[in-house]
Amino acid sequence: MSDSADSPVPQEMLLSLRGFLDYLQAECGLAKNTRLAYCRDILKFFDSLRKGSVENVARIETPHITAFMQRLRTQKAADSSVARALAAVRMYCRYLVLQRVLTTDPSAIIQVPSKWNRLPSVLDDPAVRGLIDSPTAGQDPFAPRDRAILSLLYASGLRASEIAQLPLHNVDFTVGVARVLGKGSKERVVPVARQALDDLRRYLPLREQLLTGSAAAATAVLFVSRRGWPLPREDIFRIVRKYVRRMGLPADVSPHTLRHCFATQLLSRGADLRSVQEMLGHADVATTQIYTHVDASRLRSVHKKFHPRG
């Protein structure tokens, strides 16, 4: 008998998924990247259902969800991926209850898998400074833009998606702040360090040169491509990786690494947790607390100074 995953997903399932994604956007206000991640998770869930000969979402029961979780663990999915997949399935089941496709929520009794919070990797000050200084005009005509991106990532702790969407008029060069649209379309005001503002000013003449033709009228964002169109989030990642390779830094250094560095540096210098939470745009302070565990050198110095046997 052929594997059910080899055949197309039933139309009824696809229609249900489409309605769910509309619900996530219109009712829940989830960001595009979160909706895409949930979509991938639900498609994997559908695949698991069909392996169990379930092709009607009205037949979903608790054992089908536990089987899906077990399948992810068998595939050695990361704990964070398993937790997110369960969150997606839970929200999908709640949606099916709201639509009266299901009478009860089969995911309600499933425990959230315990997750080991890995400490985020950070770079030391010389490595960060070398990375920001690595774009040089002699090697690349787009160096002013790339340096401004690296500088802003580190100076303000913005996500790559937030930098990609940031309009130029949302940066107040006089006050030194940026109005940022974060996850869930929540707006926050983030300080921008003076050095990052200087790098942005040096980039603006290049931006004007790149804004030609139809792109000039259509582009309000701060960072643009060589053709003058908004720079996609994926290109922010590619730009960072380009200079990471040039500097010989670890291959896993990404825009999020600079966000980690931003938070760690603030906390290690005495910033209060709530202020850092607000600047990062974290909905839950528990997400920000992980950075309090990163600066081991500071903890050692505190222990040595204050402990009687330090």
C-alpha positions in Angstrom: 0.0 0.0 0.0 1.5 3.4 -0.9 2.3 5.9 1.7 -0.5 8.5 2.1 2.2 11.3 2.3 3.0 10.6 -1.4 -0.5 11.8 -2.5 -1.7 15.5 -2.4 -3.1 16.9 0.8 -6.9 16.5 0.7 -8.7 19.7 -0.4 -10.8 19.8 2.8 -7.5 19.9 4.9 -6.1 22.7 2.7 -9.3 24.8 2.9 -9.2 24.4 6.7 -5.5 25.4 6.8 -6.3 28.5 4.7 -9.0 29.6 7.0 -6.7 29.0 10.0 -4.0 31.2 8.5 -6.6 34.0 7.8 -7.6 33.6 11.5 -4.0 34.0 12.7 -3.6 37.2 10.7 -7.0 38.9 11.2 -8.0 37.7 14.7 -4.6 37.0 16.4 -2.4 39.6 14.6 0.5 37.1 14.3 3.5 38.3 12.2 4.0 36.9 8.7 7.0 34.8 9.7 5.1 33.2 12.6 2.2 32.4 10.3 4.6 30.8 7.9 6.2 28.7 10.6 2.7 27.6 11.9 1.7 26.7 8.3 4.7 24.4 7.9 4.0 22.8 11.3 0.3 22.1 10.4 1.3 20.6 7.1 3.6 18.2 9.0 0.7 17.5 11.3 -1.5 16.7 8.3 1.2 14.3 7.0 1.2 12.6 10.4 -2.6 12.4 10.4 -2.6 10.8 7.0 0.0 8.2 8.1 -2.7 7.2 10.6 -5.3 7.1 7.9 -7.0 10.3 9.1 -8.0 12.7 6.2 -10.8 14.6 7.9 -9.8 17.2 10.5 -13.1 16.6 12.3 -11.7 13.2 13.4 -8.6 14.6 15.2 -8.2 13.1 18.6 -5.6 13.4 21.4 -3.7 10.2 20.4 -3.2 11.7 16.9 -1.4 14.7 18.4 0.7 12.6 20.8 1.7 10.5 17.8 2.8 13.6 15.9 4.9 14.8 18.9 6.5 11.4 19.1 7.3 11.4 15.4 9.0 14.8 15.7 11.2 13.4 18.6 12.0 10.3 16.5 13.2 12.6 13.8 15.4 14.3 16.4 13.7 17.7 16.0 15.0 20.3 18.4 13.1 20.9 21.6 12.2 24.4 20.5 10.8 23.0 17.2 8.7 20.4 19.0 7.4 23.1 21.4 6.5 25.4 18.5 4.8 22.6 16.6 2.7 21.8 19.6 1.8 25.5 20.0 0.7 25.5 16.3 -1.4 22.4 16.7 -3.0 23.7 19.9 -4.0 27.0 18.2 -5.3 25.0 15.2 -7.4 22.8 17.4 -8.8 25.9 19.2 -9.6 27.3 15.8 -11.5 24.1 14.8 -13.5 24.3 18.0 -14.4 27.9 17.3 -15.5 26.8 13.8 -17.5 24.0 15.4 -15.6 21.4 13.4 -14.6 19.9 16.7 -16.8 19.8 19.8 -13.8 19.6 22.3 -10.2 20.6 22.1 -8.1 17.3 21.8 -4.9 19.2 22.5 -6.0 20.7 25.9 -4.7 17.8 28.0 -1.3 17.5 26.3 1.6 18.8 28.4 4.0 21.3 26.9 7.4 19.5 26.5 10.0 20.7 28.9 12.6 22.6 27.0 16.3 23.2 27.9 16.9 26.9 27.3 20.2 27.0 25.5 22.2 30.1 26.3 22.5 32.4 23.2 25.9 32.7 21.7 27.5 36.1 21.9 30.7 37.8 20.5 33.2 39.7 22.6 33.6 43.5 22.0 36.7 43.2 19.7 34.8 40.7 17.5 31.7 42.9 17.2 33.8 46.0 16.5 35.8 44.1 13.8 32.5 42.8 12.2 31.0 46.3 12.1 34.3 47.8 10.7 34.7 45.1 8.1 32.6 46.7 5.3 35.1 49.0 3.5 34.2 51.2 0.5 37.3 50.2 -1.4 36.1 46.6 -1.6 32.4 47.0 -2.0 30.3 50.0 -3.2 27.5 49.0 -0.9 29.8 49.0 2.2 28.1 52.2 3.7 24.8 50.4 3.7 26.2 47.1 5.0 28.0 48.9 7.8 24.9 50.8 8.8 22.9 47.6 9.0 25.6 45.9 11.2 25.8 49.0 13.3 22.1 49.3 13.8 21.7 45.6 14.6 24.2 45.9 17.4 23.3 49.3 18.6 19.5 48.8 18.9 19.0 45.0 19.1 16.5 45.0 16.3 15.4 41.8 14.5 16.4 41.3 10.9 12.7 41.6 9.9 12.3 44.9 11.8 15.3 46.4 10.1 14.0 45.3 6.7 10.7 47.0 7.3 12.0 50.1 9.0 10.9 53.3 7.2 13.4 56.1 6.9 10.9 58.6 8.4 10.7 56.4 11.6 14.3 57.3 12.5 14.5 60.5 14.4 18.1 61.6 14.0 17.6 64.6 16.4 16.3 62.6 19.3 18.2 59.5 18.5 15.3 56.9 18.5 13.6 54.7 16.0 9.9 53.7 15.9 9.9 50.0 15.2 7.0 47.6 14.2 7.7 44.3 15.9 6.1 40.9 16.3 2.3 41.0 16.3 2.4 44.4 14.7 3.3 45.9 18.1 5.1 49.3 17.9 7.9 50.3 20.2 10.4 53.1 20.4 14.1 52.0 20.5 17.1 54.3 21.3 19.7 54.4 18.5 23.3 55.0 19.6 25.1 58.0 18.3 27.7 55.9 16.4 24.9 54.0 14.6 23.3 57.3 13.7 26.6 58.5 12.2 26.8 55.3 10.2 23.2 55.8 9.0 24.0 59.4 7.9 27.0 58.2 5.9 24.7 55.6 4.2 21.9 58.1 3.2 23.7 59.5 0.1 24.1 56.0 -1.3 20.4 55.4 -0.6 19.6 58.4 -2.7 21.7 57.2 -5.6 20.0 53.8 -5.5 16.5 55.2 -5.5 15.9 55.5 -9.2 12.9 55.0 -11.5 9.8 53.4 -10.2 11.5 52.2 -7.0 12.0 55.8 -5.8 8.2 56.3 -5.4 7.5 52.9 -4.0 10.3 52.7 -1.4 9.9 54.3 2.0 12.1 51.8 3.9 15.5 52.8 5.2 17.5 50.0 3.6 17.3 49.3 -0.1 18.7 46.9 -2.6 21.1 47.8 -5.4 18.0 48.3 -7.6 16.4 50.6 -5.1 13.7 48.2 -3.8 13.2 47.4 -0.2 15.9 45.1 1.1 14.3 41.7 2.0 14.9 40.1 5.4 16.8 37.3 3.7 19.3 39.8 2.3 19.9 41.1 5.8 21.0 37.6 6.8 23.1 37.2 3.6 24.9 40.5 4.3 25.7 39.6 7.9 27.0 36.1 6.8 29.2 37.8 4.1 31.1 39.8 6.7 31.1 36.9 9.2 33.0 34.8 6.6 35.3 37.7 5.9 36.2 38.0 9.5 36.6 34.3 10.1 33.9 34.3 12.8 31.8 31.2 13.7 29.5 30.2 10.9 26.4 30.4 13.1 26.8 34.1 13.7 23.6 35.8 12.4 21.7 39.1 12.8 20.2 37.5 16.0 23.6 37.1 17.4 24.1 40.9 17.3 20.7 41.2 19.1 22.0 38.8 21.8 25.2 40.9 22.1 23.1 44.1 22.5 21.0 42.6 25.3 24.0 41.0 27.1 26.1 44.2 27.0 23.2 46.3 28.5 22.6 43.9 31.3 26.3 43.4 32.1 26.6 47.1 32.5 23.7 47.4 34.9 20.6 48.0 32.8 17.4 46.9 34.4 15.6 43.8 33.0 12.3 45.6 32.3 14.0 48.3 30.2 15.9 45.7 28.1 12.7 43.7 27.7 11.0 46.8 26.3 13.8 47.6 23.9 13.9 44.0 22.6 10.1 43.9 22.2 9.7 40.8 24.3 6.1 40.1 25.4 7.3 38.1 28.4 10.1 39.1 30.7 11.1 35.4 31.1 12.3 35.6 27.5 14.7 38.4 28.4 15.9 36.7 31.6 18.0 34.3 29.7 20.5 37.1 29.0 21.2 37.4 32.8 22.9 34.0 32.6 25.2 34.8 29.7 27.8 37.0 31.2 29.7 34.4 33.2 32.7 36.7 33.6 30.6 39.3 35.4 29.1 36.6 37.7 32.6 35.3 38.5 33.9 38.8 39.4 30.8 39.4 41.6 31.4 36.1 43.4 35.1 36.8 43.9 34.4 40.3 45.3 31.6 39.4 47.7 31.9 35.8 48.7 34.1 35.2 51.8 35.9 32.3 50.0 35.9 34.0 46.6 
